[in-house]
Amino acid sequence: MLSRLAAVLVGAGALVFGFIGLREYLATQPDFPHGGFDLLYYDVQLFVLSSPPVDGGRNFPPLLEIARFAAPAVTVYALIEAGRRLFAAELARLRTRRTRGHDVVCGVSPVAYALTARLVGEGRRVVRIGSRDDSDAGYRHPPFVQGDPATLDVLRTAGVSRARALYACTSDGTVNLAIALAVSEVPRRRRGALEAHVQIDDPEFCLALQARRLGQPPSARLDLNFYSAHDLAARTLLARQPPPTVTDRAPRFMIIGASWFGLALAVELARHWRLLDPHRERPMELVLVDREAGAAVTRLRRRYPFLATVCRFTSHERDIGNLLDGDLPDEPPDRVYLCADDEEVALKLALTMDHFWHRGPRSLVVRLGRLGLLGKAFHEPDEDRLLDDVSGTLHLFDAVRAGSDPHLVEDSLVERLGRGIHESYLADRLREGAVWNSSRAMRQWTELSEDLKANNRAQAADVGRKLRAIGCALAPSPIWGQPEVLDDAAAAGRHPDLVEWSQLTESSREQNRAAIRQMPGYLADAGFQIVRLPGPSLLAADRDLALPLG
């Protein structure tokens, strides 16, 4: 920038000095016209190294002598700069293609922008793929590849063959899936599998893809992970701001807006309360307000069967945009979560419905996406705050940034399912009377030792193989019908890696049976069901061998 400014100043000076110097010089040279336009014409020619009055001349005035060298110097600089710009894109393309160990972010969505910023902030090398309509220049400081990220040429240009990880986070889940399919066709030129993290916002579609991926054996080239930014954001919100506990009754929460984030938040609230009330003595009260609240609750309870024993749902079928103070029950909930897809409506309700301002600090949470930066207006220190946060009652939650944490995104399905297996174990043990911290395993996942975490991960990673071995498959929990129930017979059969059933002790046999019996429970907690497939299973040939537990 400074060099360009210097070139402009030198060029302007050369033009002025040349005009003055030529006027003085040509006054003594009768062979050349020296009117105003003639002087300007000869002056401009200094920049192209050929001005007739000075060609072969001598004894020039000092100003003209300066201009004779300054003007061509500016021209040479301009030519070099033009050449650099002309070839810069191609050079950048070549450098990007040869980059190693970097992260590739695909998309022009708010999640893509936020994820890029966080990766760059952590010091990672990032290449971003965007389209022609990507006008957010603020995120172009990493190398930028323009084009369709679902095409092989664009992926190769971004150096995917040598990348560490790829994040497919456009606003369309089917496009993200197409990117994953295209990535699988790019040969690896780096040791180790490429991590491909694919954002699927539709919760049912995401569960379906996760089920199919878990049922597939691991690949040495591509480690494919489907995730929902809404699930990650909901988990982050409750980790940062745990729901309040009430001593004399069950807590009462209200979610306004049956958005994907709102429904994910309902499930996470239930998971949290299940560990606080393992005996199901006081079901958590959860009020859902939305025009489709009743249908949303029905689908949630069928998708996650444990909700029926943990929550008592109340549905208010209201148009959120027309809510007025007094439309809802008189008693304000312990915490209200405004999760409408229309962020402006959610913010307006938070600022106008004073009915919800009576439960203390951060008791009114507003989920924001594209308006996430508005939180600074309410949550800066007092001297810098633009707007009052109702004495701390109002909390604006940037769900896009929270759901774009690379460390959460990179949690594989095996990691999340392993965590779910442990939480299901904790719930069962607490219901049996165990107390927190009474053993190494009676701890929250974040406090669990690495060896116990590894055991849970191994059990999760082996789910697909076990189900294939007994002629079953994984699917999202049913919206209609009843899930399969596995009996003890499924724990004895044939598999290439098995040992003779008769050689096992009774305790080992029971361990096999218990592993099979527990599987439907923790899978259902994660939103999955087991489906028995038609035809003979791998075990039908021999019922005398035991299924290894992995």
LUMDOVO-231862 format. One record per residue (C-alpha): residue in one letter; x, z, y. Coordinates in steps of 0.5 Angstrom, whole numbers. Layout:
N
a|X|Z|Y
...
// end
This chain:
550
m|0|0|0
l|6|2|5
s|10|-4|3
r|3|-9|5
l|2|-5|11
a|10|-6|13
a|9|-14|11
v|3|-15|16
l|7|-11|22
v|13|-15|20
g|9|-22|20
a|5|-20|26
g|12|-18|30
a|15|-25|28
l|9|-29|30
v|10|-26|37
f|17|-26|37
g|17|-33|35
f|12|-35|40
i|16|-32|46
g|23|-34|43
l|20|-42|43
r|17|-42|50
e|24|-40|52
y|28|-44|48
l|24|-51|49
a|24|-50|56
t|31|-53|56
q|29|-58|50
p|25|-64|54
d|25|-68|47
f|19|-63|44
p|13|-61|48
h|12|-54|50
g|4|-53|51
g|1|-47|49
f|-2|-50|42
d|5|-54|41
l|8|-47|41
l|3|-44|37
y|4|-50|32
y|12|-49|32
d|11|-42|31
v|7|-42|25
q|11|-47|22
l|17|-41|22
f|13|-38|16
v|14|-44|12
l|22|-45|13
s|21|-52|17
s|19|-52|24
p|22|-58|28
p|25|-55|34
v|29|-50|31
d|32|-55|25
g|39|-56|26
g|39|-53|33
r|43|-47|35
n|44|-42|41
f|37|-39|40
p|34|-34|44
p|35|-27|41
l|27|-26|40
l|27|-33|36
e|33|-31|32
i|29|-25|29
a|23|-29|28
r|27|-35|24
f|29|-30|19
a|23|-25|19
a|18|-30|18
p|21|-33|12
a|22|-26|9
v|14|-25|10
t|13|-31|6
v|17|-30|1
y|14|-23|0
a|7|-26|0
l|9|-31|-6
i|12|-25|-10
e|6|-21|-9
a|2|-26|-11
g|6|-28|-17
r|6|-20|-19
r|-2|-20|-18
l|-3|-27|-22
f|1|-24|-28
a|-1|-17|-28
a|-7|-17|-32
e|-4|-21|-37
l|2|-16|-37
a|-3|-10|-37
r|-6|-14|-43
l|0|-14|-47
r|2|-7|-46
t|-5|-5|-48
r|-5|-9|-54
r|2|-5|-56
t|0|2|-54
r|1|7|-60
g|-3|13|-61
h|-8|13|-55
d|-15|14|-55
v|-20|8|-54
v|-27|10|-50
c|-32|4|-50
g|-38|4|-46
v|-40|5|-38
s|-45|11|-40
p|-44|17|-36
v|-42|20|-43
a|-36|15|-43
y|-34|16|-36
a|-34|24|-37
l|-31|23|-44
t|-25|19|-41
a|-24|24|-35
r|-23|30|-40
l|-19|26|-44
v|-14|24|-38
g|-15|31|-36
e|-12|33|-42
g|-6|29|-42
r|-8|24|-47
r|-7|16|-46
v|-13|13|-46
v|-16|5|-46
r|-23|4|-43
i|-27|-2|-45
g|-32|-4|-40
s|-37|-10|-38
r|-37|-14|-32
d|-42|-9|-29
d|-38|-3|-30
s|-37|-2|-22
d|-35|6|-23
a|-28|4|-20
g|-26|12|-20
y|-25|12|-28
r|-21|5|-28
h|-14|9|-27
p|-13|9|-35
p|-12|2|-37
f|-18|-2|-37
v|-20|-8|-42
q|-26|-12|-40
g|-31|-15|-45
d|-36|-13|-51
p|-33|-7|-55
a|-37|-10|-61
t|-32|-16|-61
l|-26|-16|-65
d|-22|-20|-60
v|-23|-14|-55
l|-22|-9|-60
r|-15|-12|-61
t|-14|-12|-54
a|-15|-5|-53
g|-10|-4|-58
v|-15|-1|-63
s|-10|-2|-69
r|-5|3|-67
a|-10|8|-63
r|-11|15|-65
a|-18|15|-64
l|-24|11|-62
y|-30|14|-58
a|-36|9|-58
c|-41|12|-53
t|-45|7|-50
s|-52|8|-48
d|-55|4|-54
g|-54|7|-61
t|-55|1|-64
v|-49|-2|-60
n|-45|4|-62
l|-46|3|-69
a|-44|-5|-68
i|-38|-2|-65
a|-36|2|-71
l|-37|-4|-76
a|-33|-8|-72
v|-27|-3|-72
s|-28|-3|-79
e|-25|-10|-79
v|-19|-9|-75
p|-13|-8|-80
r|-9|-2|-78
r|-2|-2|-76
r|-1|5|-75
r|0|11|-81
g|-6|15|-82
a|-14|13|-81
l|-17|11|-75
e|-22|17|-72
a|-28|13|-70
h|-33|18|-66
v|-40|14|-66
q|-45|17|-61
i|-52|17|-64
d|-57|20|-59
d|-64|19|-63
p|-63|25|-68
e|-67|22|-74
f|-63|16|-73
c|-56|21|-73
l|-58|25|-79
a|-60|19|-83
l|-53|16|-81
q|-49|22|-83
a|-53|23|-89
r|-50|16|-91
r|-43|17|-89
l|-43|24|-93
g|-45|20|-99
q|-39|15|-98
p|-32|17|-101
p|-27|18|-96
s|-23|12|-93
a|-16|12|-92
r|-17|7|-86
l|-23|9|-82
d|-25|17|-81
l|-32|15|-79
n|-36|21|-75
f|-43|20|-72
y|-45|25|-67
s|-51|27|-62
a|-48|29|-55
h|-55|33|-54
d|-53|37|-60
l|-46|39|-57
a|-49|40|-51
a|-54|45|-53
r|-49|49|-57
t|-44|49|-51
l|-50|52|-47
l|-51|58|-52
a|-44|59|-53
r|-43|60|-45
q|-49|63|-44
p|-52|67|-50
p|-59|68|-50
p|-61|75|-47
t|-63|80|-53
v|-69|85|-52
t|-69|92|-55
d|-77|93|-56
r|-79|86|-58
a|-77|79|-60
p|-75|75|-54
r|-79|70|-51
f|-76|63|-49
m|-80|57|-46
i|-77|50|-46
i|-80|45|-41
g|-79|38|-44
a|-79|35|-51
s|-73|31|-49
w|-68|30|-55
f|-64|36|-51
g|-70|40|-51
l|-71|40|-58
a|-64|41|-60
l|-64|47|-56
a|-70|50|-60
v|-66|49|-66
e|-60|52|-64
l|-64|58|-61
a|-67|59|-68
r|-60|59|-71
h|-58|64|-66
w|-64|69|-67
r|-63|68|-75
l|-57|72|-75
l|-59|77|-70
d|-66|78|-74
p|-64|77|-81
h|-70|80|-84
r|-75|76|-80
e|-78|82|-78
r|-79|80|-71
p|-80|72|-70
m|-77|69|-64
e|-83|67|-59
l|-81|59|-57
v|-86|56|-52
l|-86|48|-52
v|-89|45|-46
d|-89|37|-46
r|-95|32|-46
e|-93|31|-54
a|-91|38|-55
g|-95|39|-61
a|-93|33|-65
a|-86|35|-63
v|-86|42|-66
t|-89|39|-72
r|-83|35|-73
l|-78|40|-72
r|-81|45|-77
r|-81|39|-82
r|-74|37|-80
y|-71|44|-80
p|-76|49|-85
f|-72|55|-83
l|-76|55|-77
a|-82|57|-80
t|-79|64|-81
v|-75|65|-75
c|-80|62|-70
r|-87|63|-67
f|-88|57|-63
t|-93|56|-58
s|-95|49|-55
h|-98|47|-49
e|-99|40|-48
r|-98|39|-41
d|-96|33|-36
i|-89|36|-34
g|-89|32|-27
n|-96|35|-26
l|-94|42|-27
l|-97|47|-22
d|-95|55|-21
g|-101|58|-25
d|-102|53|-31
l|-98|57|-36
p|-99|64|-38
d|-98|69|-33
e|-92|73|-37
p|-86|70|-35
p|-81|68|-41
d|-74|72|-42
r|-71|65|-40
v|-74|58|-38
y|-70|52|-40
l|-72|46|-36
c|-70|40|-40
a|-74|34|-38
d|-71|27|-38
d|-73|26|-31
e|-68|31|-28
e|-71|30|-21
v|-78|33|-24
a|-74|39|-27
l|-70|40|-21
k|-76|40|-17
l|-80|45|-22
a|-74|50|-22
l|-74|50|-14
t|-82|51|-13
m|-84|55|-19
d|-83|62|-17
h|-87|64|-23
f|-80|64|-27
w|-76|67|-22
h|-77|74|-24
r|-72|75|-30
g|-65|76|-27
p|-59|72|-27
r|-59|65|-30
s|-66|66|-33
l|-68|59|-31
v|-63|54|-33
v|-64|46|-31
r|-61|41|-36
l|-58|35|-31
g|-55|29|-33
r|-53|24|-28
l|-54|29|-23
g|-50|34|-26
l|-45|34|-20
l|-51|38|-16
g|-49|44|-19
k|-43|45|-15
a|-48|45|-9
f|-51|52|-12
h|-45|55|-16
e|-39|54|-11
p|-37|61|-8
d|-41|64|-3
e|-37|61|3
d|-37|54|0
r|-44|54|-3
l|-49|49|0
l|-56|51|-3
d|-58|58|-5
d|-59|59|-12
v|-64|65|-12
s|-59|70|-12
g|-56|68|-19
t|-63|66|-22
l|-62|59|-22
h|-57|55|-27
l|-56|48|-27
f|-53|46|-33
d|-49|39|-33
a|-51|37|-40
v|-47|30|-40
r|-40|34|-39
a|-41|39|-44
g|-43|34|-49
s|-37|30|-48
d|-32|36|-50
p|-27|32|-54
h|-26|38|-58
l|-33|38|-60
v|-34|31|-61
e|-28|31|-66
d|-32|36|-70
s|-33|32|-76
l|-40|32|-80
v|-36|36|-85
e|-34|41|-80
r|-41|42|-78
l|-44|42|-85
g|-38|47|-87
r|-40|52|-81
g|-47|51|-83
i|-46|53|-90
h|-42|59|-87
e|-48|61|-83
s|-53|60|-88
y|-49|65|-92
l|-49|70|-87
a|-56|70|-86
d|-57|71|-94
r|-52|77|-94
l|-55|80|-88
r|-62|80|-91
e|-59|83|-97
g|-56|89|-92
a|-49|87|-91
v|-47|89|-84
w|-42|85|-79
n|-35|85|-81
s|-36|89|-87
s|-31|84|-91
r|-27|78|-89
a|-33|73|-89
m|-38|77|-85
r|-35|74|-79
q|-38|69|-74
w|-35|62|-75
t|-30|62|-69
e|-27|69|-72
l|-27|67|-79
s|-20|66|-82
e|-17|59|-83
d|-17|59|-91
l|-24|61|-91
k|-26|56|-86
a|-22|51|-91
n|-26|53|-97
n|-33|52|-93
r|-30|45|-91
a|-28|43|-98
q|-35|45|-101
a|-38|41|-95
a|-34|35|-96
d|-36|35|-104
v|-43|35|-103
g|-44|27|-103
r|-40|27|-110
k|-44|33|-113
l|-50|29|-111
r|-48|22|-114
a|-46|26|-120
i|-53|29|-122
g|-56|22|-120
c|-59|24|-113
a|-57|22|-105
l|-58|26|-99
a|-63|24|-93
p|-66|27|-87
s|-71|32|-89
p|-78|29|-90
i|-83|28|-84
w|-88|28|-90
g|-88|30|-97
q|-84|36|-100
p|-76|36|-101
e|-73|36|-108
v|-71|42|-112
l|-65|43|-116
d|-66|47|-122
d|-60|50|-127
a|-60|44|-131
a|-57|40|-126
a|-51|44|-126
a|-49|42|-133
g|-47|35|-135
r|-42|30|-135
h|-37|27|-130
p|-30|24|-131
d|-26|31|-128
l|-30|36|-132
v|-29|41|-137
e|-32|43|-143
w|-38|47|-141
s|-37|51|-147
q|-30|53|-145
l|-33|56|-139
t|-34|64|-138
e|-41|66|-137
s|-39|68|-130
s|-36|61|-128
r|-43|58|-131
e|-47|62|-126
q|-42|60|-121
n|-44|53|-122
r|-51|54|-122
a|-51|58|-116
a|-47|52|-112
i|-53|47|-114
r|-58|52|-113
q|-55|54|-106
m|-54|47|-104
p|-61|45|-102
g|-62|51|-97
y|-56|50|-93
l|-57|42|-93
a|-64|44|-91
d|-61|48|-85
a|-57|42|-83
g|-63|37|-83
f|-62|34|-90
q|-66|34|-96
i|-64|32|-103
v|-67|26|-106
r|-67|25|-114
l|-66|17|-115
p|-69|13|-120
g|-66|11|-127
p|-60|15|-131
s|-55|19|-127
l|-48|20|-129
l|-49|26|-133
a|-55|23|-137
a|-50|21|-143
d|-47|28|-144
r|-50|35|-142
d|-45|39|-145
l|-40|39|-139
a|-40|43|-133
l|-40|40|-126
p|-33|42|-122
l|-34|46|-116
g|-29|43|-112
// end
